[in-house]
Amino acid sequence: MRRNATIIALLMLAMLLPVLPPAGARRPPNIIFIQADDLGYGDLGAYGQRQFATPHLDRMAAEGVRFTSYYSGSTVCAPSRASLMTGLHTGHSRIRGNGDYPLRPEEVTVASVLHAAGYRTAVFGKWGLGTSATTGRPDRQGFDESFGILDHTHAHRQYTSHLWKNGEVFPIDVNRDFVNDLFTDAAVDFIDRHRSRPFFVYLSFTVPHAELRVPEDSLAAYRGKFAETPFRNEKADAILTAEPSPARQPSIGYRSQATPKAAFAAMVTRMDAHVGRILARLHETGIDRETIVFFTSDNGPHREGGADPEFFDSNGPLRGIKRDLYEGGIRVPMIVRWPGRIRAGRVSDQVWAHWDFLPTAAALAGTSVPSGLDGISMLPMLLGRRQREHEYLYWEFFERGYEQAVRFGDWKAVRHGLDKPIELYYLKTDSGETRDVATSNPAVVRRIEAILAGARSDSDVWKPAARQ
């Protein structure tokens, strides 16, 4: 009897362990993480979008696994990306809002973990966690190569006078070079140069964030398709014509766009084509089955620069958009593809988040992770094995005072300030968060109160108003 119990315990333990490449495999897998900027839950065909097509990402979903309960690190850019890189949620990370707060030297990123495990590492596109003169510069946070935009304001420009390459200014043609094309070119070149050894590519697009600008060959396909309300910002047009996008320029808003709906659709479909190009290159170089590819967004959809998330149903069935801690602000698409290892055609309601990427990548690489992370490896789940679950997911946000949110099983709680009541929603039957059931579930509310109090510590730059 005791022997049987021991065998059962060992079998259960084996089910919880990540399954790495089989013995004799040449190397751990390449890892590519592709992130859109402000792409909503409903902005892909595989997630219900009907106003435009995303065939490459839909095919990626058909060839891999599509997640319906994946969450970004925050509801705006900087803290979401910090969570992705460090494995910490916004109750423990230093960066909890947008602003000029770089990663510090002592912080450990997914890039530094993978670099130490023998990977070549690169980031192409929007970084947002430290400019060239700071400790957050990509090459000071574990990346061997970087090419793109370092700060958030500069990332408002889809056309600019320069990018940053390995910490140095790299001039480009402001009238010709669409930055996301250049990011994709750089990623393909890196794949070609490093396909003989393990690599990590973080490809971070600046679309479909405003400003809503895109090359004519993509825009033409949608011009005249939608009833348009032009977006006008003559001040920005005049200033940017005189001085095209210096990296540290204070934000003056977004350029005018006569056809914002057409531009938005064209930006997403052009990004979709870029993803298709990456997948095609993996196949052409013969490393398709040696490479796991993730695709997601940094937060929910925006309503800026003429964008119309209601028209495109960008948040799908969810409530809220960017800057909300309701589901529409933080629940985002996630597609993962790894031919031969991840079963194709799966749709999963596994609950996980940006801070799980670091430990998942470390498990893929067969290396250890720093202590004290909020994330856990999701590799067992990706490979169809038994997965250890989060007790809860936690967010906090400061742009409109102090807000907190928790997902606890199928329960979701939102609180708009320390002195405000907790709103409670049961996501299993109310994913749109339309019915606050806090008063009828006092025991759940008490549990949520304990989580809200214990899931966090103060950041030196972001503190609840009552503690400032």
Secondary structure, DSSP 8 states (H G I E B T S, - for coil): -HHHHHHHHHHHHHHHS---S-TT-SS--EEEEEEESS--TTSSGGGT--SS--HHHHHHHHHSEEESSEE-S-SSHHHHHHHHHHS--TTTSS--SSSS----TT---HHHHHHHTT-EEEEEEE--S--TTSTTSGGGTT-SEEEEE-STTGGG-SS-SEEEETTEEEE--TTT--HHHHHHHHHHHHHHHHTTS-EEEEEE---SSSS----HHHHTTTTTTS----B--HHHHHHHHHS---TT--------BS-HHHHHHHHHHHHHHHHHHHHHHHHHTT-GGGEEEEEEESSS----TT--HHHHTTTTT----TT--SHHHHB--EEEE-TTTS-TTEEE---EEGGGHHHHHHHHHT----TT-S----HHHHTTS-----S-EEEEE-TTS-EEEEEETTEEEEESSTTS--EEEETTT-TT-----STT-HHHHHHHHHHHHHS----SS---GGG-
